[in-house]
């Protein structure tokens, strides 16, 4: 297995946590899958062991209890060692985890014999060897599966990264033309505002060209959105009302670059621009327990919107959802709804900061 490598969002070297092929065994889902897999193996062994009938329930109960305790304690040990394991290559990780599991199996084998036989009957060496050999084979099979899953996920991330690069390298042409026209109209009458608009536009271009950034902070993404909306407010004037309801304690939350900017862009082009009277775009951020919520609201379209724009909106949401799934391992949620004439896009992210990416 190849050694682990990773880079920080700025392209520099980083702890190899993202390339640690073993899933996070601190998560309930991963532990549940391990328990279910081990139960299936125990069930198969009990069927094979049965002398008569379909299954030896006595054998199944004892082995199941032994295996479940072994799996749970091994998972807890590996979970507690996760940060330490990030220092090693994949090959060393396999050796360490295998040693931990075998030691755990040995301890529980001796403990089970002491409980069942009250220590009166010494455990035959071949039974210890059988348990260790079975644990070794199963552990290597599971680690091989984890490694193949990790390779598949890396390939998926590479494909998504190319799509992210294409998305970040593209700025909406209408926005670009409108921005340049807005700047040109301000040069003579309001040169200071024209200069500010040029600076905002340059930041947007700079963000679109930072294709090596996999993650940035929510504060940086919101700052980019504010620059974008500042340019649009110069163009739309009183037709655009902006409301920011932000929890600044969440500014360190990680998010893929140019995730919110397409959402506020859609809010302008589909919710404000078609309406002669304009409307309000509202951006909210708040936290509930371990989840960070981001909402972008705009007026619902009052007329039958053109299908091209509607399809473009769906494509933007699908692209953002795919990027979030790649980064947050399908923990992120992106949904949209309409209520009381307001169109709302809600983004739910697991609370995670840049420093947490190494964990």
Buried (B, 14 or more C-beta within 10 A) or exposed (E): BEEBEBEBBEEEEBBBBBBBBBBBBBEEEBBEEBBEBBBEBBBEBBBEEBEEEEBBEEBBEBBBEBBBBBBBBBBBBBBEBBEEBBEBBBEBBBEBBBEBBBBBBBEBBEEBBEEEEEEEEEBEEEEBEEBBEBBBEBBBEBBEEBBEEBEEBEEEBEEBBEEBBEBBEEBBEEBEEBBEEBBEEBEEEEEEBBEBBBEBBEBBEEBBEBBBBBBBBBBBBBBBBBBBBBBBBBBBEEBBEBEEEBBEEBBBBBBBBBBBBBBBBBBBBBBBBBBEEBBBBBBBBBBEEEBBBBBBBBBBBEEEBEEEBEEBBEEBBEBBBBBBBBBBBEBBBBEBEEEEEBBBBBBBBBBBBBEEBBE
